Amino acid sequence: MDDKRLRWLVCRLPALNHMAESFRDCERREIQVSEIERMGRIKRFLSPQIADAVLRSEESDPFKTHRREVTVVFLDLRGFTSFSEGAEPEEVIEFLRGYHAEMGRLIFQFDGTLEHFAGDGIMVFFNDPVPREDHTAMAARLAVSVRARVRELQPGWRKRGYDLDVGVGMAAGYATLGTIGFEGRMDYGAIGNVTILASRLSAAAQGGQILTNQKTLSKIEEVAEAEPVGELELKGFARPVAAFNIVRLK
């Protein structure tokens, strides 16, 4: 390299270094934005402690499609249809905001993964994306706590003319989990017979009941007391399902 070319490069080293540093800054900012988006995406579904555990995980995509045993809990308000038909839309929305906030606190307290709110219906599952051996027991604890909290809220509801109660369905089994939706609007969900069973049990539950099936009950016999309610004809199931109402935790 001749002296003239060398002098040209030396004169421009500060500018070249500045450009290189700018490129590195851009890359760092892109990584930070990507991480913030990932954190926001994860915290939409999970309690803070689970979200932190997922973020610390070395797995690049905790929401990729996979199959795992989960325990699913459906919450459904009895009397909500009559209430919503007789109330103003603003009143219904105000009530749901308060109800969802109460249930959301309990869901996160027991480390549940919130799949969705659908009006008065709420779906939660346990054991994903962070596995835990006692997922069915945790689901039962959530269900009993929900019932207890609703009983505490009912006097205030009745003063406002709301005759409401909660029916709960719970089932354990294998599901396929992953993101569902399209670019710009993605949800994280569980698909399988276990989710359908929990939903149907919730729909069949009377106010204050926590209905489950024999297979699920066998996983929590040491922590929960239940009473048989007979065989139920559930939509989508060819045979009647022997159902049990969880009365209390031991």
CYANA upper distance limits for C-alpha pairs under 8 A (distance plus 0.5 A):
  1 MET  CA      5 ARG  CA      6.93
  1 MET  CA      6 LEU  CA      7.10
  2 ASP  CA      6 LEU  CA      6.81
  3 ASP  CA      7 ARG  CA      6.56
  4 LYS  CA      8 TRP  CA      6.78
  5 ARG  CA      9 LEU  CA      6.91
  6 LEU  CA     10 VAL  CA      6.73
  7 ARG  CA     11 CYS  CA      6.64
  8 TRP  CA     12 ARG  CA      6.91
  9 LEU  CA     13 LEU  CA      6.60
 12 ARG  CA     16 LEU  CA      6.68
 13 LEU  CA     17 ASN  CA      6.45
 14 PRO  CA     18 HIS  CA      6.57
 15 ALA  CA     19 MET  CA      6.70
 16 LEU  CA     20 ALA  CA      6.69
 17 ASN  CA     21 GLU  CA      6.61
 18 HIS  CA     22 SER  CA      6.61
 19 MET  CA     23 PHE  CA      6.75
 20 ALA  CA     24 ARG  CA      6.80
 21 GLU  CA     25 ASP  CA      6.60
 22 SER  CA     26 CYS  CA      6.69
 23 PHE  CA     27 GLU  CA      6.77
 24 ARG  CA     28 ARG  CA      6.66
 25 ASP  CA     29 ARG  CA      6.58
 26 CYS  CA     30 GLU  CA      6.61
 27 GLU  CA     31 ILE  CA      6.74
 28 ARG  CA     32 GLN  CA      6.63
 29 ARG  CA     33 VAL  CA      6.55
 30 GLU  CA     34 SER  CA      6.55
 31 ILE  CA     35 GLU  CA      6.61
 32 GLN  CA     36 ILE  CA      6.61
 33 VAL  CA     37 GLU  CA      6.61
 34 SER  CA     38 ARG  CA      6.63
 35 GLU  CA     39 MET  CA      6.58
 36 ILE  CA     40 GLY  CA      6.61
 37 GLU  CA     41 ARG  CA      6.58
 38 ARG  CA     42 ILE  CA      6.68
 39 MET  CA     43 LYS  CA      6.56
 39 MET  CA     51 ALA  CA      8.16
 39 MET  CA     55 LEU  CA      7.58
 40 GLY  CA     44 ARG  CA      6.85
 41 ARG  CA     45 PHE  CA      8.12
 42 ILE  CA     46 LEU  CA      6.97
 42 ILE  CA     51 ALA  CA      6.52
 42 ILE  CA     54 VAL  CA      8.42
 43 LYS  CA     47 SER  CA      7.39
 43 LYS  CA     48 PRO  CA      7.23
 43 LYS  CA     51 ALA  CA      6.14
 45 PHE  CA    113 THR  CA      6.19
 45 PHE  CA    114 LEU  CA      5.62
 45 PHE  CA    115 GLU  CA      7.07
 45 PHE  CA    188 TYR  CA      7.94
 46 LEU  CA     50 ILE  CA      6.44
 46 LEU  CA     51 ALA  CA      6.06
 46 LEU  CA    108 PHE  CA      7.50
 46 LEU  CA    111 ASP  CA      7.89
 46 LEU  CA    112 GLY  CA      7.44
 46 LEU  CA    113 THR  CA      5.60
 46 LEU  CA    114 LEU  CA      6.97
 47 SER  CA     51 ALA  CA      6.60
 47 SER  CA    107 ILE  CA      8.15
 47 SER  CA    108 PHE  CA      4.94
 47 SER  CA    109 GLN  CA      7.84
 47 SER  CA    111 ASP  CA      6.29
 47 SER  CA    112 GLY  CA      7.50
 47 SER  CA    113 THR  CA      7.68
 48 PRO  CA     52 ASP  CA      6.63
 48 PRO  CA    108 PHE  CA      8.00
 49 GLN  CA     53 ALA  CA      6.83
 49 GLN  CA    111 ASP  CA      8.16
 50 ILE  CA     54 VAL  CA      6.71
 50 ILE  CA    111 ASP  CA      7.21
 50 ILE  CA    130 VAL  CA      7.36
 51 ALA  CA     55 LEU  CA      6.64
 52 ASP  CA     56 ARG  CA      6.68
 53 ALA  CA     57 SER  CA      6.79
 53 ALA  CA    130 VAL  CA      8.14
 54 VAL  CA     62 PRO  CA      7.55
 54 VAL  CA    129 PRO  CA      8.04
 54 VAL  CA    130 VAL  CA      7.59
 62 PRO  CA    129 PRO  CA      7.07
 63 PHE  CA    129 PRO  CA      7.82
 63 PHE  CA    177 LEU  CA      8.20
 63 PHE  CA    178 GLY  CA      5.79
 63 PHE  CA    179 THR  CA      6.77
 63 PHE  CA    188 TYR  CA      7.62
 64 LYS  CA    177 LEU  CA      8.28
 64 LYS  CA    178 GLY  CA      5.86
 64 LYS  CA    179 THR  CA      7.44
 65 THR  CA    176 THR  CA      7.43
 65 THR  CA    177 LEU  CA      5.95
 65 THR  CA    178 GLY  CA      4.68
 65 THR  CA    179 THR  CA      7.50
 66 HIS  CA    176 THR  CA      6.19
 66 HIS  CA    177 LEU  CA      5.94
 66 HIS  CA    178 GLY  CA      7.06
 67 ARG  CA    174 TYR  CA      7.35
 67 ARG  CA    175 ALA  CA      6.19
 67 ARG  CA    176 THR  CA      4.90
 67 ARG  CA    177 LEU  CA      6.53
 68 ARG  CA    128 ASP  CA      8.25
 68 ARG  CA    174 TYR  CA      5.90
 68 ARG  CA    175 ALA  CA      6.27
 68 ARG  CA    176 THR  CA      7.12
 68 ARG  CA    177 LEU  CA      7.98
 69 GLU  CA    127 ASN  CA      7.73
 69 GLU  CA    172 ALA  CA      7.61
 69 GLU  CA    173 GLY  CA      5.68
 69 GLU  CA    174 TYR  CA      4.53
 69 GLU  CA    175 ALA  CA      6.68
 70 VAL  CA    125 PHE  CA      6.90
 70 VAL  CA    126 PHE  CA      6.03
 70 VAL  CA    127 ASN  CA      5.84
 70 VAL  CA    128 ASP  CA      7.47
 70 VAL  CA    135 HIS  CA      7.73
 70 VAL  CA    136 THR  CA      8.33
 70 VAL  CA    172 ALA  CA      6.20
 70 VAL  CA    173 GLY  CA      6.20
 70 VAL  CA    174 TYR  CA      6.51
 70 VAL  CA    175 ALA  CA      7.26
 71 THR  CA    125 PHE  CA      5.97
 71 THR  CA    126 PHE  CA      5.74
 71 THR  CA    127 ASN  CA      7.58
 71 THR  CA    135 HIS  CA      6.94
 71 THR  CA    136 THR  CA      6.02
 71 THR  CA    139 ALA  CA      7.14
 71 THR  CA    170 MET  CA      7.55
 71 THR  CA    171 ALA  CA      6.12
 71 THR  CA    172 ALA  CA      4.61
 71 THR  CA    173 GLY  CA      6.98
 71 THR  CA    194 VAL  CA      8.38
 72 VAL  CA    123 MET  CA      7.72
 72 VAL  CA    124 VAL  CA      6.31
 72 VAL  CA    125 PHE  CA      4.79
 72 VAL  CA    126 PHE  CA      7.06
 72 VAL  CA    139 ALA  CA      7.96
 72 VAL  CA    170 MET  CA      6.13
 72 VAL  CA    171 ALA  CA      5.94
 72 VAL  CA    172 ALA  CA      6.73
 72 VAL  CA    194 VAL  CA      7.52
 72 VAL  CA    195 THR  CA      6.60
 72 VAL  CA    198 ALA  CA      6.73
 73 VAL  CA    123 MET  CA      6.37
 73 VAL  CA    124 VAL  CA      5.68
 73 VAL  CA    125 PHE  CA      6.53
 73 VAL  CA    139 ALA  CA      7.26
 73 VAL  CA    143 ALA  CA      7.94
 73 VAL  CA    168 VAL  CA      7.51
 73 VAL  CA    169 GLY  CA      6.24
 73 VAL  CA    170 MET  CA      5.04
 73 VAL  CA    171 ALA  CA      7.32
 73 VAL  CA    198 ALA  CA      6.67
 73 VAL  CA    199 SER  CA      8.36
 74 PHE  CA    121 GLY  CA      7.57
 74 PHE  CA    122 ILE  CA      6.19
 74 PHE  CA    123 MET  CA      5.17
 74 PHE  CA    124 VAL  CA      6.98
 74 PHE  CA    168 VAL  CA      6.14
 74 PHE  CA    169 GLY  CA      5.65
 74 PHE  CA    170 MET  CA      6.98
 74 PHE  CA    198 ALA  CA      6.51
 74 PHE  CA    199 SER  CA      6.18
 74 PHE  CA    202 SER  CA      6.36
 75 LEU  CA    120 ASP  CA      8.37
 75 LEU  CA    121 GLY  CA      6.06
 75 LEU  CA    122 ILE  CA      5.57
 75 LEU  CA    123 MET  CA      7.05
 75 LEU  CA    166 VAL  CA      7.20
 75 LEU  CA    167 GLY  CA      6.52
 75 LEU  CA    168 VAL  CA      5.29
 75 LEU  CA    169 GLY  CA      7.27
 75 LEU  CA    202 SER  CA      6.96
 76 ASP  CA    120 ASP  CA      6.42
 76 ASP  CA    121 GLY  CA      5.19
 76 ASP  CA    122 ILE  CA      7.22
 76 ASP  CA    166 VAL  CA      6.16
 76 ASP  CA    167 GLY  CA      5.74
 76 ASP  CA    168 VAL  CA      6.84
 76 ASP  CA    202 SER  CA      6.87
 76 ASP  CA    203 ALA  CA      7.54
 77 LEU  CA    120 ASP  CA      6.37
 77 LEU  CA    121 GLY  CA      7.50
 77 LEU  CA    164 LEU  CA      6.94
 77 LEU  CA    165 ASP  CA      6.06
 77 LEU  CA    166 VAL  CA      4.91
 77 LEU  CA    167 GLY  CA      6.56
 77 LEU  CA    207 GLY  CA      8.20
 78 ARG  CA    164 LEU  CA      6.09
 78 ARG  CA    165 ASP  CA      5.56
 78 ARG  CA    166 VAL  CA      6.09
 78 ARG  CA    167 GLY  CA      6.94
 78 ARG  CA    206 GLN  CA      7.74
 78 ARG  CA    207 GLY  CA      6.37
 79 GLY  CA     83 PHE  CA      6.77
 79 GLY  CA    163 ASP  CA      6.83
 79 GLY  CA    164 LEU  CA      5.59
 79 GLY  CA    165 ASP  CA      7.46
 80 PHE  CA     84 SER  CA      6.46
 80 PHE  CA    120 ASP  CA      7.62
 80 PHE  CA    164 LEU  CA      6.96
 81 THR  CA     85 GLU  CA      6.65
 82 SER  CA     86 GLY  CA      6.87
 83 PHE  CA     87 ALA  CA      6.57
 83 PHE  CA    162 TYR  CA      7.10
 83 PHE  CA    163 ASP  CA      8.05
 84 SER  CA     88 GLU  CA      7.98
 84 SER  CA     89 PRO  CA      7.99
 84 SER  CA     92 VAL  CA      6.60
 87 ALA  CA     91 GLU  CA      6.78
 87 ALA  CA     92 VAL  CA      6.98
 88 GLU  CA     92 VAL  CA      6.93
 89 PRO  CA     93 ILE  CA      6.71
 90 GLU  CA     94 GLU  CA      6.61
 91 GLU  CA     95 PHE  CA      6.64
 92 VAL  CA     96 LEU  CA      6.64
 93 ILE  CA     97 ARG  CA      6.65
 94 GLU  CA     98 GLY  CA      7.02
 95 PHE  CA     99 TYR  CA      6.64
 96 LEU  CA    100 HIS  CA      6.28
 96 LEU  CA    119 GLY  CA      7.93
 96 LEU  CA    120 ASP  CA      7.49
 97 ARG  CA    101 ALA  CA      6.61
 98 GLY  CA    102 GLU  CA      6.84
 99 TYR  CA    103 MET  CA      6.74
100 HIS  CA    104 GLY  CA      6.23
100 HIS  CA    117 PHE  CA      8.41
101 ALA  CA    105 ARG  CA      6.77
102 GLU  CA    106 LEU  CA      7.25
103 MET  CA    107 ILE  CA      6.64
103 MET  CA    146 VAL  CA      7.40
104 GLY  CA    108 PHE  CA      6.70
105 ARG  CA    109 GLN  CA      6.53
106 LEU  CA    110 PHE  CA      6.80
106 LEU  CA    142 LEU  CA      7.29
106 LEU  CA    145 SER  CA      7.93
106 LEU  CA    146 VAL  CA      7.64
107 ILE  CA    111 ASP  CA      6.78
107 ILE  CA    112 GLY  CA      5.67
107 ILE  CA    113 THR  CA      7.94
107 ILE  CA    114 LEU  CA      7.76
107 ILE  CA    124 VAL  CA      8.08
107 ILE  CA    142 LEU  CA      7.26
108 PHE  CA    112 GLY  CA      6.26
108 PHE  CA    113 THR  CA      8.18
110 PHE  CA    138 MET  CA      6.93
110 PHE  CA    139 ALA  CA      8.26
110 PHE  CA    141 ARG  CA      8.13
110 PHE  CA    142 LEU  CA      6.71
111 ASP  CA    126 PHE  CA      8.03
112 GLY  CA    124 VAL  CA      6.63
112 GLY  CA    125 PHE  CA      6.37
112 GLY  CA    126 PHE  CA      5.79
112 GLY  CA    139 ALA  CA      8.13
113 THR  CA    124 VAL  CA      6.00
113 THR  CA    125 PHE  CA      5.81
113 THR  CA    126 PHE  CA      6.61
113 THR  CA    128 ASP  CA      7.67
113 THR  CA    129 PRO  CA      8.46
114 LEU  CA    122 ILE  CA      8.41
114 LEU  CA    123 MET  CA      6.85
114 LEU  CA    124 VAL  CA      5.13
114 LEU  CA    125 PHE  CA      7.23
115 GLU  CA    122 ILE  CA      8.24
115 GLU  CA    123 MET  CA      6.01
115 GLU  CA    124 VAL  CA      6.03
115 GLU  CA    125 PHE  CA      7.76
115 GLU  CA    187 ASP  CA      8.10
115 GLU  CA    188 TYR  CA      6.91
115 GLU  CA    189 GLY  CA      6.15
115 GLU  CA    190 ALA  CA      8.30
116 HIS  CA    122 ILE  CA      6.42
116 HIS  CA    123 MET  CA      6.12
116 HIS  CA    124 VAL  CA      7.96
117 PHE  CA    121 GLY  CA      6.38
117 PHE  CA    122 ILE  CA      5.19
117 PHE  CA    123 MET  CA      7.30
118 ALA  CA    122 ILE  CA      6.72
125 PHE  CA    139 ALA  CA      8.17
125 PHE  CA    190 ALA  CA      8.50
126 PHE  CA    135 HIS  CA      5.93
126 PHE  CA    136 THR  CA      7.86
126 PHE  CA    138 MET  CA      8.16
126 PHE  CA    139 ALA  CA      7.21
127 ASN  CA    131 PRO  CA      4.90
127 ASN  CA    132 ARG  CA      5.84
127 ASN  CA    133 GLU  CA      8.07
127 ASN  CA    135 HIS  CA      5.97
131 PRO  CA    135 HIS  CA      8.48
134 ASP  CA    138 MET  CA      6.72
135 HIS  CA    139 ALA  CA      6.66
136 THR  CA    140 ALA  CA      6.76
136 THR  CA    172 ALA  CA      7.36
136 THR  CA    216 THR  CA      8.05
136 THR  CA    219 LYS  CA      7.36
136 THR  CA    220 ILE  CA      7.28
137 ALA  CA    141 ARG  CA      6.73
137 ALA  CA    219 LYS  CA      8.26
137 ALA  CA    220 ILE  CA      6.34
137 ALA  CA    223 VAL  CA      7.59
138 MET  CA    142 LEU  CA      6.73
139 ALA  CA    143 ALA  CA      6.73
139 ALA  CA    170 MET  CA      8.18
140 ALA  CA    144 VAL  CA      6.70
140 ALA  CA    170 MET  CA      8.31
140 ALA  CA    224 ALA  CA      8.20
141 ARG  CA    145 SER  CA      6.57
141 ARG  CA    249 LEU  CA      8.00
142 LEU  CA    146 VAL  CA      6.55
143 ALA  CA    147 ARG  CA      6.85
143 ALA  CA    168 VAL  CA      7.36
143 ALA  CA    210 ILE  CA      7.41
144 VAL  CA    148 ALA  CA      6.75
144 VAL  CA    210 ILE  CA      8.20
144 VAL  CA    248 ARG  CA      7.49
144 VAL  CA    249 LEU  CA      8.12
145 SER  CA    149 ARG  CA      6.55
146 VAL  CA    150 VAL  CA      6.61
147 ARG  CA    151 ARG  CA      6.80
147 ARG  CA    166 VAL  CA      7.22
147 ARG  CA    208 GLY  CA      6.69
148 ALA  CA    152 GLU  CA      6.96
149 ARG  CA    153 LEU  CA      6.82
150 VAL  CA    154 GLN  CA      6.52
150 VAL  CA    165 ASP  CA      7.42
150 VAL  CA    166 VAL  CA      7.53
151 ARG  CA    155 PRO  CA      8.21
151 ARG  CA    165 ASP  CA      8.36
153 LEU  CA    157 TRP  CA      6.87
154 GLN  CA    158 ARG  CA      6.51
154 GLN  CA    163 ASP  CA      8.43
154 GLN  CA    164 LEU  CA      7.72
154 GLN  CA    165 ASP  CA      8.07
155 PRO  CA    159 LYS  CA      6.87
156 GLY  CA    160 ARG  CA      7.21
157 TRP  CA    161 GLY  CA      6.87
157 TRP  CA    162 TYR  CA      5.43
157 TRP  CA    163 ASP  CA      7.52
157 TRP  CA    164 LEU  CA      8.02
158 ARG  CA    162 TYR  CA      5.41
158 ARG  CA    163 ASP  CA      6.43
164 LEU  CA    207 GLY  CA      8.44
165 ASP  CA    207 GLY  CA      5.38
165 ASP  CA    208 GLY  CA      6.90
166 VAL  CA    206 GLN  CA      8.20
166 VAL  CA    207 GLY  CA      5.55
166 VAL  CA    208 GLY  CA      6.11
166 VAL  CA    209 GLN  CA      8.06
167 GLY  CA    202 SER  CA      6.10
167 GLY  CA    203 ALA  CA      7.67
167 GLY  CA    204 ALA  CA      8.38
167 GLY  CA    205 ALA  CA      5.46
167 GLY  CA    206 GLN  CA      6.09
167 GLY  CA    207 GLY  CA      5.48
167 GLY  CA    208 GLY  CA      6.20
167 GLY  CA    209 GLN  CA      5.97
167 GLY  CA    210 ILE  CA      6.86
168 VAL  CA    201 LEU  CA      7.72
168 VAL  CA    202 SER  CA      5.11
168 VAL  CA    203 ALA  CA      8.39
168 VAL  CA    205 ALA  CA      6.77
168 VAL  CA    208 GLY  CA      8.21
168 VAL  CA    209 GLN  CA      6.69
168 VAL  CA    210 ILE  CA      5.06
168 VAL  CA    211 LEU  CA      6.65
169 GLY  CA    197 LEU  CA      8.44
169 GLY  CA    198 ALA  CA      5.26
169 GLY  CA    199 SER  CA      6.65
169 GLY  CA    200 ARG  CA      7.71
169 GLY  CA    201 LEU  CA      5.04
169 GLY  CA    202 SER  CA      4.27
169 GLY  CA    203 ALA  CA      8.00
169 GLY  CA    205 ALA  CA      7.50
169 GLY  CA    210 ILE  CA      6.23
169 GLY  CA    211 LEU  CA      5.41
169 GLY  CA    212 THR  CA      6.49
170 MET  CA    197 LEU  CA      8.39
170 MET  CA    198 ALA  CA      5.32
170 MET  CA    199 SER  CA      8.44
170 MET  CA    201 LEU  CA      7.58
170 MET  CA    202 SER  CA      7.95
170 MET  CA    210 ILE  CA      7.70
170 MET  CA    211 LEU  CA      6.75
170 MET  CA    212 THR  CA      5.54
170 MET  CA    213 ASN  CA      8.34
170 MET  CA    216 THR  CA      8.27
171 ALA  CA    194 VAL  CA      6.46
171 ALA  CA    195 THR  CA      7.88
171 ALA  CA    197 LEU  CA      7.00
171 ALA  CA    198 ALA  CA      5.56
171 ALA  CA    212 THR  CA      6.37
171 ALA  CA    213 ASN  CA      7.19
171 ALA  CA    216 THR  CA      6.16
172 ALA  CA    194 VAL  CA      6.71
172 ALA  CA    215 LYS  CA      8.04
172 ALA  CA    216 THR  CA      5.83
173 GLY  CA    193 ASN  CA      8.41
173 GLY  CA    194 VAL  CA      5.84
174 TYR  CA    192 GLY  CA      7.58
174 TYR  CA    194 VAL  CA      7.18
175 ALA  CA    190 ALA  CA      6.40
175 ALA  CA    191 ILE  CA      5.93
175 ALA  CA    192 GLY  CA      5.31
175 ALA  CA    193 ASN  CA      7.90
175 ALA  CA    194 VAL  CA      7.21
175 ALA  CA    195 THR  CA      8.24
176 THR  CA    190 ALA  CA      6.12
176 THR  CA    191 ILE  CA      5.71
176 THR  CA    192 GLY  CA      6.90
177 LEU  CA    188 TYR  CA      7.86
177 LEU  CA    189 GLY  CA      6.19
177 LEU  CA    190 ALA  CA      4.97
177 LEU  CA    191 ILE  CA      6.87
178 GLY  CA    188 TYR  CA      6.03
178 GLY  CA    189 GLY  CA      6.27
178 GLY  CA    190 ALA  CA      7.33
179 THR  CA    186 MET  CA      6.69
179 THR  CA    187 ASP  CA      5.93
179 THR  CA    188 TYR  CA      4.83
179 THR  CA    189 GLY  CA      6.69
180 ILE  CA    186 MET  CA      6.13
180 ILE  CA    187 ASP  CA      5.68
180 ILE  CA    188 TYR  CA      6.44
180 ILE  CA    189 GLY  CA      7.01
181 GLY  CA    185 ARG  CA      6.50
181 GLY  CA    186 MET  CA      5.14
181 GLY  CA    187 ASP  CA      6.71
182 PHE  CA    186 MET  CA      6.29
190 ALA  CA    195 THR  CA      7.62
191 ILE  CA    195 THR  CA      6.90
192 GLY  CA    196 ILE  CA      7.33
193 ASN  CA    197 LEU  CA      6.54
194 VAL  CA    198 ALA  CA      6.73
195 THR  CA    199 SER  CA      6.67
196 ILE  CA    200 ARG  CA      6.62
197 LEU  CA    201 LEU  CA      6.58
198 ALA  CA    202 SER  CA      6.63
198 ALA  CA    212 THR  CA      8.00
199 SER  CA    203 ALA  CA      6.78
200 ARG  CA    204 ALA  CA      6.74
200 ARG  CA    234 LEU  CA      6.66
200 ARG  CA    235 LYS  CA      7.45
201 LEU  CA    205 ALA  CA      6.58
201 LEU  CA    211 LEU  CA      6.33
201 LEU  CA    212 THR  CA      7.25
201 LEU  CA    234 LEU  CA      8.11
202 SER  CA    210 ILE  CA      8.14
202 SER  CA    211 LEU  CA      7.31
204 ALA  CA    234 LEU  CA      8.44
205 ALA  CA    209 GLN  CA      5.99
205 ALA  CA    210 ILE  CA      7.23
205 ALA  CA    211 LEU  CA      6.64
209 GLN  CA    245 ASN  CA      6.41
209 GLN  CA    246 ILE  CA      7.68
209 GLN  CA    247 VAL  CA      8.38
210 ILE  CA    244 PHE  CA      8.37
210 ILE  CA    245 ASN  CA      5.67
210 ILE  CA    246 ILE  CA      5.84
210 ILE  CA    247 VAL  CA      8.14
211 LEU  CA    243 ALA  CA      6.74
211 LEU  CA    244 PHE  CA      5.92
211 LEU  CA    245 ASN  CA      5.13
211 LEU  CA    246 ILE  CA      6.99
212 THR  CA    216 THR  CA      6.95
212 THR  CA    217 LEU  CA      7.09
212 THR  CA    243 ALA  CA      6.10
212 THR  CA    244 PHE  CA      5.88
212 THR  CA    245 ASN  CA      7.06
212 THR  CA    246 ILE  CA      8.03
213 ASN  CA    217 LEU  CA      6.63
213 ASN  CA    241 VAL  CA      7.41
213 ASN  CA    242 ALA  CA      6.49
213 ASN  CA    243 ALA  CA      5.30
213 ASN  CA    244 PHE  CA      6.57
214 GLN  CA    218 SER  CA      6.61
214 GLN  CA    242 ALA  CA      7.06
214 GLN  CA    243 ALA  CA      7.26
214 GLN  CA    244 PHE  CA      7.74
215 LYS  CA    219 LYS  CA      7.54
216 THR  CA    220 ILE  CA      7.67
217 LEU  CA    221 GLU  CA      6.52
217 LEU  CA    244 PHE  CA      8.28
220 ILE  CA    224 ALA  CA      6.39
221 GLU  CA    225 GLU  CA      7.35
222 GLU  CA    250 LYS  CA      7.96
223 VAL  CA    249 LEU  CA      6.14
223 VAL  CA    250 LYS  CA      5.60
224 ALA  CA    246 ILE  CA      7.23
224 ALA  CA    247 VAL  CA      8.08
224 ALA  CA    248 ARG  CA      6.42
224 ALA  CA    249 LEU  CA      4.75
224 ALA  CA    250 LYS  CA      5.84
225 GLU  CA    246 ILE  CA      6.36
225 GLU  CA    247 VAL  CA      6.17
225 GLU  CA    248 ARG  CA      5.93
225 GLU  CA    249 LEU  CA      6.48
225 GLU  CA    250 LYS  CA      7.04
226 ALA  CA    244 PHE  CA      6.50
226 ALA  CA    245 ASN  CA      5.73
226 ALA  CA    246 ILE  CA      4.65
226 ALA  CA    247 VAL  CA      5.64
226 ALA  CA    248 ARG  CA      7.66
227 GLU  CA    244 PHE  CA      5.91
227 GLU  CA    245 ASN  CA      5.76
227 GLU  CA    246 ILE  CA      7.08
227 GLU  CA    247 VAL  CA      7.38
228 PRO  CA    242 ALA  CA      8.27
228 PRO  CA    243 ALA  CA      6.65
228 PRO  CA    244 PHE  CA      4.84
228 PRO  CA    245 ASN  CA      6.78
229 VAL  CA    242 ALA  CA      8.16
229 VAL  CA    243 ALA  CA      6.20
229 VAL  CA    244 PHE  CA      5.89
229 VAL  CA    245 ASN  CA      7.08
230 GLY  CA    242 ALA  CA      6.21
230 GLY  CA    243 ALA  CA      6.35
230 GLY  CA    244 PHE  CA      7.93
231 GLU  CA    240 PRO  CA      5.97
231 GLU  CA    241 VAL  CA      5.63
231 GLU  CA    242 ALA  CA      4.69
231 GLU  CA    243 ALA  CA      6.42
232 LEU  CA    240 PRO  CA      5.67
232 LEU  CA    241 VAL  CA      5.65
232 LEU  CA    242 ALA  CA      6.81
232 LEU  CA    243 ALA  CA      7.17
233 GLU  CA    237 PHE  CA      7.98
233 GLU  CA    239 ARG  CA      7.65
233 GLU  CA    240 PRO  CA      5.24
233 GLU  CA    241 VAL  CA      7.07
234 LEU  CA    240 PRO  CA      7.22
234 LEU  CA    241 VAL  CA      7.64
237 PHE  CA    241 VAL  CA      8.49
